[in-house]
């Protein structure tokens, strides 16, 4: 039986005819673990099936197009080498886990009051004067949007604050537009819409937990107009829960706000609620703080009838 170009024979073929050198060549880890030839041959059928499944996974084009059959869809085999011999176990593969996250994001996107990101929010049409004024910020946002993936090491989000019209929302939306085009699970919400939808869920007698879990666990979350909504115990409790989870799990979270972090949820020099201080502390620790200034770009587009 011939082994051609690294491709195994038909799925229903057997391991018969493959010697120990074949498995040592195709599965380097058994050679690195000094498994003897007798053990390899005794587990030939197991190693053959492990290698066949591995070849399918190497050609993976996503869970929805998984080439495996039946109950093996969404699973990958892991080879275990022990003093007693060889064994395999199965675990959920990364494409399946990514599919679950994306599906959950899709299902709760409308419920979350997700802001639609149109083509007007692109890096290409971000105001040149602001891009030149904040070149490091602009490059960081572009690099994150175009290259970062959930399998990589955590990267901090940006907390963009400053007066209206200086490009905060434009820059953050450009990031999320690119992430969504690349299929990276991500959500952008306006803080006021976020809590309105929470209240609607409760009023409708529906379970709020899946919604909160989605916002807490989505790989990248953006909150626009942070600290603009009317804070109360309900909203701050839920917001703290989301931010606290993301803080401890180092999940990238982006914010835009008219308020500097020390001034968020403060009125007259006092915190609105007791949960504000720990919330603010976490936000400042999990983000890169960026103050943006400049003229209000929206004022330049004003039209009048005289």
N, C-alpha and C positions, 0 to 999 in steps of 0.2 A: 504494500500500500504506500503510495507516494504522498509526500508533503510538499505542496507546490506554493511558492511565493507567500508563505506564512498563512495560507488559508487552509482550514481544516476541511475534510470531506463532508459529505451530506450529513445533516443532523442525526440521521438514524444509523449512520455507520458506527462501528465499534472501535475500541482502542487497540484491538488485535493488530499486530504488525508494527506497532510503534515501540522502539526499544528505549532503554533508559537514556541514551545520549540525546534522543529527540526531546524528551521532557526536560532534561538538564539544559538544553539549548533554548527552549521556548519558555521555560519558567526559571529564570536565574535564581530566584530566592531559594529553591530547593537545593541548588548547588552551593549557595552561600551558607546554607545551614548544615552542610555536610551530610545530607541524607544519602544512605547507601543505595546501591542499585537494586538490591533485593526488595527494599521497602518501596522504591519507586515503581518497580514492576508489579508488586502486590497491589498497589493503589492505582494501577494504570487506568482503569475505567473512571475513577474519580478525577484523576488529573486530566484525562481527555475531556471530560465534561466541563471541568473548570476552565480549561483552555478554550473550549468552544464558546462558552458563555462570555469569556473575556473578549474574544474576537468580535462578538456581536456588540458588546459595550463600546469597543474601540471605534465602531462605525456609528455610534449613537448620534441621532439628529433631534434629540429631545424626547421626553416621555410620550408625548402624543403620537410619535412615530416610532415607538419602541419596536425593535425587531424580534423581541422575545415572545414566546407563546404562553398563553394561560396565566397561571399564578406567578410566573417568573417576571412578568412585566413590572417594571419599577423596582426590581431587586438586582443586586449584584452579589457575586460570590466572593467570599474572602477565604483564602487558603490559610489553614492553621497547621503549623508544624510542631508536634509535641514529641516527647520521648517515646510515646506509645505508637507513633506513626503519623499519618496525614489525615486531615479532615477538612471539610468546608462548612462554612456557615453562610447565611444570607443576611443582607442588610439592605435597607432602602437606599437607592442610589441618589446621587446629587441631582440629576435631572428630574427625578420624581419629586424630591423635596422642593426644588425650585417651582415645579408645576403646582404643587399644593399651595405654596405661598402666592403665586400669581393668580391662581383660581380664587383664593380667599380675597385677595386685593380686588379682583374684578367684581366679586359678589358684593363687596361692601363699599365699593367706590362711590356709587350713587348715594348710598345711605350716609356716607361720611360727609356729604356736601363737598365732594372733591371739585376743585376749581378746574375747569377745562382750560388746557393750555393750547392756545392757537399758534399759528405760524408767525404771528407778530412778535413773539418772544423768542428771539434767536440770538446767538452770540454774534452773528454777522451784522445784525442791525442794532447792537448795543451801542449807546452813544460813545463816539470816539473820544470825546473829552474826558468821560468818566473812565474808559478803558485805559487811557494814557495816565490819568491821575492815580489810578489804583491798579498798576500793572500786575503786581504779585497776586492780588485778589482775583483779578480777571483770569490769570493763568491757572491759579489753583482751581477755580470753578470749572474751567474748560477741561483740565486734566482729569478731574474727578468725574465729570459728566461723560467723558469720552472713553475713559479707560478703566474706571473702578468697577469691580464686580463683587457680589456677595461672598465669593470664595476667598477673596483677598483679605489681608489684615484690615482691621477697622480704620476708617478715616474720619476725622472730625468734620462736622458740618460747620457752616458759617452762621454767625448771628450778625445780620446786617441791620444797622440802625442809623437813623438820621431823619431829617425833615422829609416831607412828601416830595415826590417828583425827582429824586436823585438817582433812580435806577435800581433800587433795592429789589423790588418785586420782579422787574425785568430780568435781572441777573439770576435770581433764584429760579424763576420759571424757565429760563433758558437751560439751566442745569437739569431740571426735571423733564423738560421736553426731550433732551438728548437721552436721558436714562430710559424714558418710556419707549423711544424709538429703538433703543438697543434691547428692550425686553427686560430691563432690570426692575424688579418689583419695587414700586415707589408710589407714594401718595402725597398730594399737596392739598391742604385744606386751609380755609380762612378760619381764624379762631372764632369769630362770631357765628359762622355757619356751623362749625363743629358742634357747639353746644346747643344750638337750635335743633339740630338733627338728633342729638342725644335725648332732648326733651320729647321730640316727636316719637322716638322709639318707645320711650317709657309710656307716653300717653296712649300709644297704640297697643299697649300690653305685650310688647315684644321683648325678647331677651337682649339686654344690652351687652352681655359678656362677649359674644363673638366680635362685636363691633370694637369694643375696647381692646380686645386681644389683637385684632388686626392692626390698629393704630400703634399698639405697643410693640409689635413684633415685625412689622414690615421693615425690610432692610434699610430703606431710606424714607424718611418722613420730612415734609416741609410744612411749617405753620406760618402762614402769611398774616400780617397785621397782629402779631403777638401782643397781648396785653391791651388790645383795643376794646375787647368786649366788656360788658358789665359783669364784673366778678362777683360771685356769691359762693356760698359753701359748697353747693352742688358742683358747680363748674370747676372750682379750684381743687376739690377732692379728686375729680376725674382726671384733670390735667396733671396733677401731681402723680397720680398712679401711672399714667402714660410715660411721663418724663422720667420718673424714678426707675421704671423698668428699663427704658432705653439707656439711661445713665449707667446702670449696673451691668448691662449687657453690651455696652460700647457700640450701640447702633447709631449710625449717622443720622443726625437730626439738624435741620436747617430752619432758621427763623428770619423773618423780616419784622421790623418794629419801628415805630416812631420814637420809642423809648429806649434809652440806654439801659443795660441790664440792671444797674442799681436803682433805676427809677421805675422799673416794671411793677405794676400793681401797687403803686404808692400814690396816695393823694394827700396833699397838704403835709408832706414829709413823713407820713405814717403808712405802714403796711395795711392793706385793706383787710387781711385775714392772717391768722397765725401760720398758715401753710405757705405764705408768700416767701418768707426768708429761706426755708430749705429748698423750695422750688427754684428760686432765683440762683441759689448757690450751685445747684446741679446744672442749670442751664449754662452758667458761666464756665463751669468746669468741663462741660462736654463739647463746647463750641470754640471756634476761633472768633474773637470779637472784632468786628470791622465797623468803624464809624465812617459814614459816607456823607459828604457835604456837596454843595453846589446849588446852582439855580434850579428852580422847579421847571423841569422840561415840559410839563403839561401846560404851563402858562404860555409857552411859545406857540402852542397850537390853538389858542383861543381865537374864535371868530365872532365878530359882532356885526349887527345890522344897524346902520346909522340912518 
